[in-house]
Amino acid sequence: MTLQLVVDYPETFPDAVGRTREQFELEAKWAMAVKLFELKRLSSGMAASLIGVDRVSFLLRLADYGVNIVDLTEEELASDLANA
């Protein structure tokens, strides 16, 4: 079963950002999925599924949004290296 999220927005928004309605809505879906991934609320696979792309395509587009594929603190990285 899938659910649907409906977002109301003024009809002027796509024109205001230089996009078609379809481009604007797809960009909004990407932004939501990327942010939820960045907040660690969704895995990369789940975020990709939300948009309807494969995981690798999702990960490769993260840089377009200024989000790192791997986001480890110095302590986490040091711990990972020590345990390797």
GUNU-908047 format. One line per 10 residues: number of its first residue (from 1); their letters; for each residue x negated, y negated, z of C-alpha. Coordinates in nm, 2 decimals. Each point is the difference from the previous one (the first is absolute). Layout:
! GUNU-908047
NUM> a> X,Y,Z ~ ... $
! end
This chain:
! GUNU-908047
1> mtlqlvvdyp> 0.00,0.00,0.00 ~ -0.13,-0.35,-0.08 ~ 0.11,-0.33,0.14 ~ 0.01,-0.33,-0.17 ~ -0.11,-0.34,0.13 ~ 0.17,-0.30,-0.15 ~ -0.16,-0.34,0.03 ~ 0.19,-0.32,-0.09 ~ -0.21,-0.28,-0.16 ~ 0.09,-0.31,-0.19 $
11> etfpdavgrt> 0.02,0.04,-0.38 ~ -0.26,-0.27,-0.03 ~ -0.28,0.19,0.17 ~ -0.13,0.20,-0.30 ~ -0.02,-0.31,-0.22 ~ -0.17,-0.19,0.29 ~ -0.28,0.25,0.01 ~ -0.02,0.05,-0.38 ~ 0.14,0.35,-0.01 ~ 0.30,0.18,-0.15 $
21> reqfeleakw> 0.25,0.14,0.24 ~ -0.14,0.35,-0.05 ~ -0.36,-0.12,0.05 ~ 0.10,-0.19,0.32 ~ 0.18,0.30,0.15 ~ -0.28,0.24,-0.08 ~ -0.25,-0.25,0.15 ~ 0.21,-0.02,0.31 ~ 0.01,0.38,0.04 ~ -0.38,0.01,-0.04 $
31> amavklfelk> -0.04,-0.28,0.26 ~ 0.22,0.19,0.25 ~ -0.18,0.33,-0.06 ~ -0.35,-0.15,0.03 ~ 0.09,-0.19,0.32 ~ 0.15,0.31,0.16 ~ -0.31,0.19,-0.09 ~ -0.23,-0.28,0.13 ~ 0.20,0.01,0.33 ~ -0.05,0.38,0.01 $
41> rlssgmaasl> 0.37,0.05,0.00 ~ -0.02,0.21,-0.33 ~ -0.26,0.23,-0.13 ~ -0.14,-0.08,-0.35 ~ 0.20,0.29,-0.13 ~ 0.32,-0.12,0.15 ~ -0.06,-0.36,-0.12 ~ -0.07,0.13,-0.35 ~ 0.32,0.20,0.01 ~ 0.20,-0.31,0.10 $
51> igvdrvsfll> -0.12,-0.17,-0.32 ~ 0.02,0.31,-0.22 ~ -0.37,0.03,-0.09 ~ -0.26,0.25,0.09 ~ -0.23,-0.04,0.30 ~ -0.31,-0.08,-0.19 ~ 0.17,-0.27,-0.20 ~ 0.13,-0.15,0.32 ~ -0.35,0.01,0.16 ~ -0.16,-0.16,-0.30 $
61> rladygvniv> 0.24,-0.30,0.01 ~ -0.06,-0.08,0.37 ~ -0.29,-0.23,-0.09 ~ 0.25,-0.22,-0.20 ~ 0.17,-0.07,0.34 ~ -0.33,-0.05,0.19 ~ 0.05,0.33,0.19 ~ -0.28,0.25,0.06 ~ 0.05,0.36,-0.08 ~ -0.17,0.10,0.32 $
71> dlteeelasd> 0.03,-0.23,0.30 ~ -0.22,0.12,0.28 ~ -0.13,-0.21,0.29 ~ -0.37,0.01,0.07 ~ 0.06,0.22,0.30 ~ 0.21,0.25,-0.21 ~ -0.27,0.00,-0.27 ~ -0.28,0.06,0.25 ~ 0.20,0.28,0.17 ~ 0.07,0.16,-0.34 $
81> lana> -0.37,-0.02,-0.09 ~ -0.11,0.14,0.34 ~ 0.24,0.30,-0.04 ~ -0.11,0.08,-0.36 $
! end
